[in-house]
């Protein structure tokens, strides 16, 4: 159970960073 939660958290963190960098890129291009 703990391992599964850890994997989910890693996935969320990865997606979160992806979204952050995506918006940051758009902001710098504006």
Number of C-alpha atoms within 10 A of each C-alpha: 5 7 8 9 10 11 11 12 12 12 12 12 12 12 12 12 12 12 12 12 12 11 12 11 11 10 9 7 7 5
